[in-house]
């Protein structure tokens, strides 16, 4: 069996390289873990903010139209019999459309269609 002896400085160099690699791997893993947690936290905050802003935007768009529909639900237009009675309520419909910029039309239904 042939056995070669390595000088001491080769052993020390080898152990030093292993130590540097171990420390580098540990620092790399810790950096990755920290960056991942930060990115996940920021993504959660961003999703929450986008959801909140979207909800507010939807409320701003739908709110006026919903209020106009609620106001017209009790308007005498729903009980109007003839064309002349319906035309008298036309300013109320125009006002409801002006108060709800997202609405492009208002519909009123009667039993006869």
C-alpha positions in Angstrom: 0.0 0.0 0.0 1.4 3.2 -1.1 0.8 6.1 1.1 1.7 9.7 0.4 2.2 12.2 3.1 1.0 15.7 2.5 2.8 18.6 4.0 1.2 20.4 6.9 0.5 23.6 4.8 -1.6 21.6 2.3 -3.8 20.3 5.2 -4.1 23.8 6.6 -5.0 25.2 3.2 -7.6 22.5 2.6 -9.2 23.1 6.0 -9.2 26.9 5.3 -10.9 26.4 2.0 -13.5 24.2 3.6 -14.1 26.8 6.3 -14.4 29.6 3.7 -16.9 27.4 1.6 -18.9 26.6 4.7 -19.1 30.2 5.8 -20.0 31.3 2.3 -22.7 28.7 2.0 -24.2 29.7 5.3 -24.1 33.4 4.5 -25.7 32.7 1.1 -28.5 30.6 2.6 -29.2 33.3 5.3 -29.2 36.0 2.6 -31.6 34.0 0.4 -33.9 33.3 3.4 -34.0 36.9 4.4 -34.6 38.2 0.9 -37.4 35.6 0.4 -39.1 36.7 3.6 -38.8 40.4 2.7 -40.1 39.8 -0.8 -43.1 37.7 0.5 -43.9 40.4 3.1 -43.8 43.2 0.5 -45.9 41.1 -2.0 -48.5 40.6 0.7 -48.6 44.3 1.5 -48.9 45.1 -2.2 -51.8 42.7 -2.8 -53.6 44.1 0.3 -53.1 47.7 -1.0 -54.3 46.8 -4.5 -57.4 45.0 -3.1 -58.2 48.0 -0.9 -57.8 50.5 -3.8 -59.8 48.3 -6.2 -62.6 48.0 -3.6 -62.6 51.8 -3.3 -62.6 52.3 -7.0 -65.6 49.9 -7.4 -67.5 51.7 -4.7 -66.8 55.0 -6.4 -68.1 53.7 -9.7 -71.1 51.7 -8.4 -72.1 53.9 -5.4 -73.7 56.7 -7.4 -75.5 54.4 -9.7 -76.8 52.4 -6.8 -78.1 55.5 -5.0 -79.7 56.7 -8.2 -81.5 53.4 -8.6 -82.6 53.5 -4.9 -84.0 57.0 -5.4 -85.8 56.0 -8.6 -87.3 53.0 -6.9 -89.6 55.3 -5.0 -90.2 57.7 -7.8 -93.8 58.0 -9.2 -92.4 56.9 -12.6 -92.9 53.3 -11.6 -96.6 53.8 -11.3 -97.0 56.1 -14.3 -99.7 54.8 -16.7 -99.3 56.6 -19.9 -96.7 58.2 -22.1 -97.4 61.7 -20.9 -97.1 60.7 -17.2 -93.8 59.0 -18.0 -92.5 62.1 -19.9 -93.2 64.3 -16.9 -90.7 62.2 -15.0 -88.0 62.6 -17.6 -86.1 65.3 -15.7 -85.8 63.0 -12.7 -84.2 60.3 -15.0 -81.9 62.9 -16.5 -80.8 64.0 -13.0 -80.2 60.4 -12.0 -78.0 59.9 -15.0 -76.0 63.1 -14.3 -75.5 62.0 -10.7 -74.1 58.6 -11.8 -71.3 59.2 -14.4 -70.6 55.5 -14.7 -74.2 54.8 -15.7 -75.1 55.1 -19.4 -78.7 54.2 -19.2 -81.6 53.7 -16.8 -84.4 51.2 -17.4 -87.9 51.2 -15.9 -90.1 48.2 -16.4 -93.9 48.0 -16.4 -96.1 44.9 -16.4 -97.1 45.6 -20.0 -93.4 45.6 -21.1 
